[in-house]
Amino acid sequence: MDKIQKNITGSIIFIILGITIWLLIPIYVPEDTVTVMGASFFPRFISIAMIVFSTILLVTSIIQLKKGAFIKEDIPGKKQEKVSNRDRFNGIGIFIISVLYMLMINRIGFLISTYIAVTSMLILFRERKIINYVIVYSIILIVYYVFTHLLLVQFP
């Protein structure tokens, strides 16, 4: 499957997913009559963004396909990029860390579980620069402070 076909397939899947999310929002997210931007605002925004950007990708891919701009993955003389075992390991590691993060967040809280998950990800990607750890930890603290003290949103 070439790149254009992958783009068309992926965009169709995400258009269907965006429409499905849009239709399920009234069922799963209660309407908030107190504020204009209630609980359903963000899911609706995300579903609209998915539909719009997937439609743009679909249209541009169809135009490229009609123009004959085929992008072959197996062009003679072109070196194929292979997925290394390290990349596969990183992908599986991120998935496992994300699942563990979801399980930890309600038990030990947002701050500690986020620090553990982010540290695990940085170690997984073999990040050695201390400044990157400091930057990420600072961003976590800023997000926590803004939500808990300024926006008065309770975290687990």
C-alpha positions as CSV (number, residue, x, y, z in Angstrom):
1,M,0.0,0.0,0.0
2,D,1.5,3.3,-1.0
3,K,1.4,6.6,1.0
4,I,-1.6,8.0,-0.7
5,Q,-3.7,4.9,-0.1
6,K,-2.7,4.9,3.6
7,N,-3.7,8.6,3.8
8,I,-7.1,7.9,2.2
9,T,-7.7,4.9,4.4
10,G,-6.6,6.6,7.6
11,S,-8.6,9.8,6.9
12,I,-11.8,7.8,6.2
13,I,-11.3,5.9,9.5
14,F,-10.8,9.1,11.4
15,I,-13.8,10.8,9.8
16,I,-16.0,7.8,10.9
17,L,-14.4,8.0,14.4
18,G,-15.1,11.8,14.6
19,I,-18.7,11.4,13.6
20,T,-19.1,8.5,16.0
21,I,-17.7,10.6,18.9
22,W,-19.9,13.5,17.9
23,L,-23.0,11.2,18.0
24,L,-22.0,9.6,21.3
25,I,-21.3,12.8,23.2
26,P,-25.0,13.5,24.2
27,I,-25.3,9.9,25.5
28,Y,-22.1,9.9,27.6
29,V,-21.5,13.6,28.5
30,P,-24.2,15.4,30.5
31,E,-25.2,18.8,29.4
32,D,-24.2,21.7,31.6
33,T,-26.7,24.5,31.6
34,V,-24.7,26.7,34.0
35,T,-21.9,27.6,31.6
36,V,-21.6,28.1,27.9
37,M,-18.6,25.8,27.7
38,G,-19.8,22.8,29.5
39,A,-18.5,19.3,29.8
40,S,-19.3,18.5,26.2
41,F,-17.3,21.4,24.7
42,F,-13.9,19.7,24.6
43,P,-15.1,16.3,23.1
44,R,-17.1,18.2,20.5
45,F,-14.1,20.4,19.6
46,I,-11.9,17.3,19.3
47,S,-14.5,15.5,17.1
48,I,-14.9,18.5,14.8
49,A,-11.1,18.9,14.5
50,M,-10.8,15.2,13.6
51,I,-13.5,15.5,11.0
52,V,-12.1,18.7,9.5
53,F,-8.4,17.6,9.3
54,S,-9.3,14.1,8.1
55,T,-11.5,15.6,5.4
56,I,-8.6,17.9,4.3
57,L,-6.2,15.0,4.2
58,L,-8.8,12.9,2.2
59,V,-9.4,15.7,-0.3
60,T,-5.7,16.4,-0.8
61,S,-4.9,12.7,-1.1
62,I,-7.6,12.2,-3.7
63,I,-6.3,15.2,-5.7
64,Q,-2.8,13.7,-5.6
65,L,-4.2,10.4,-6.7
66,K,-6.0,11.9,-9.6
67,K,-2.9,13.8,-10.7
68,G,-1.0,10.6,-10.7
69,A,1.4,11.5,-8.0
70,F,2.0,8.0,-6.8
71,I,4.5,7.7,-4.0
72,K,5.7,4.1,-4.1
73,E,7.3,2.6,-1.1
74,D,9.5,0.2,-3.1
75,I,11.2,2.6,-5.6
76,P,14.3,0.9,-7.1
77,G,17.5,2.4,-5.8
78,K,15.8,4.0,-2.8
79,K,16.9,2.7,0.5
80,Q,14.0,1.4,2.6
81,E,13.7,2.5,6.1
82,K,13.2,-0.5,8.3
83,V,11.7,-0.4,11.8
84,S,14.4,-1.3,14.3
85,N,13.8,-3.6,17.2
86,R,14.6,-0.6,19.5
87,D,11.7,1.4,17.9
88,R,9.3,-1.5,18.4
89,F,10.4,-1.8,22.0
90,N,9.9,1.9,22.5
91,G,6.4,1.7,21.0
92,I,5.4,-1.3,23.3
93,G,7.1,0.4,26.2
94,I,5.1,3.6,25.7
95,F,1.9,1.6,25.5
96,I,2.7,-0.3,28.8
97,I,3.7,2.9,30.6
98,S,0.4,4.6,29.4
99,V,-1.7,1.7,30.7
100,L,0.1,1.7,34.0
101,Y,-0.3,5.4,34.3
102,M,-4.0,5.1,33.9
103,L,-4.1,2.5,36.6
104,M,-1.9,4.5,39.0
105,I,-3.4,7.9,38.6
106,N,-6.5,7.2,40.8
107,R,-4.5,5.3,43.4
108,I,-1.5,7.5,44.0
109,G,-2.7,10.8,42.5
110,F,-1.9,12.9,39.5
111,L,1.4,14.4,40.5
112,I,3.3,11.3,41.6
113,S,1.9,9.1,38.9
114,T,2.7,11.7,36.2
115,Y,6.3,12.0,37.5
116,I,6.7,8.3,37.5
117,A,5.3,7.9,33.9
118,V,7.3,10.8,32.5
119,T,10.5,9.6,34.1
120,S,9.9,6.1,32.7
121,M,9.4,7.5,29.2
122,L,12.5,9.7,29.4
123,I,14.5,6.7,30.6
124,L,13.0,4.5,27.9
125,F,14.1,7.0,25.2
126,R,17.6,7.1,26.9
127,E,17.4,10.8,27.7
128,R,20.5,11.8,29.5
129,K,20.3,15.6,29.6
130,I,19.3,16.7,33.1
131,I,17.8,19.9,31.7
132,N,15.1,18.0,29.9
133,Y,14.0,16.3,33.1
134,V,13.9,19.7,34.8
135,I,11.8,21.2,32.0
136,V,9.3,18.3,31.9
137,Y,9.0,18.3,35.7
138,S,8.5,22.1,35.7
139,I,5.7,21.8,33.1
140,I,4.0,19.2,35.2
141,L,4.1,21.5,38.3
142,I,2.8,24.5,36.3
143,V,-0.1,22.5,34.8
144,Y,-0.9,21.1,38.2
145,Y,-0.8,24.6,39.8
146,V,-2.9,26.2,37.1
147,F,-5.6,23.6,37.2
148,T,-5.8,23.2,41.0
149,H,-5.3,26.8,42.1
150,L,-6.4,29.0,39.3
151,L,-9.1,27.0,37.5
152,L,-10.1,25.2,40.7
153,V,-10.2,21.8,39.0
154,Q,-9.7,18.8,41.3
155,F,-7.1,16.2,40.1
156,P,-7.2,12.6,41.4
